[in-house]
Amino acid sequence: MNKVYASVIGVFIAVMLAFNAILAGRAGDTPSLLIIHAVGLVTVSLLLIIKRTRLTIGKDIPLYLYSAGAIGIFMVLFNNICFAHLGVALTASLGLLGRSVASGIIDHFGLFGMKRVAFTRSKLVGMGLVCAGIVAMALF
């Protein structure tokens, strides 16, 4: 079931890329970042209320983990900039390549305290096929 969820995430990302870029084109890059993340904050706040979940910030959480929010801001900004020049498909594909390479490195070395998952030969073949497809998209 998790693989189905991961595939659905891919659909959400493509739609999100398009919506974010269209919003950026109409409202501007920086204002759209504020709008996008304000809507996200409202949505998460509603989820917390609906689920009756308390927001607790643990003292045992390393500070670097909080940087994910700032990384998200730059991710949306760069996606919006790329979308205008590359379109949704190539922007999403190149993003997938970057995520795949970075994820493989994080898994293989168990970075950030993650469980170590070896990068196997079959994963390398799969990564090569994905890379070849993205190169073909970018060149043709």
Secondary structure, DSSP 8 states (H G I E B T S, - for coil): -HHHHHHHHHHHHHHHHHHHHHHHHHH-HHHHHHHHHHHHHHHHHHHHHHHT------TTS-GGGGGHHHHHHHHHHHHHHHHHHHHHHHHHHHHHHHHHHHHHHHHHHTGGG-------HHHHHHHHHHHHHHHHHHH-
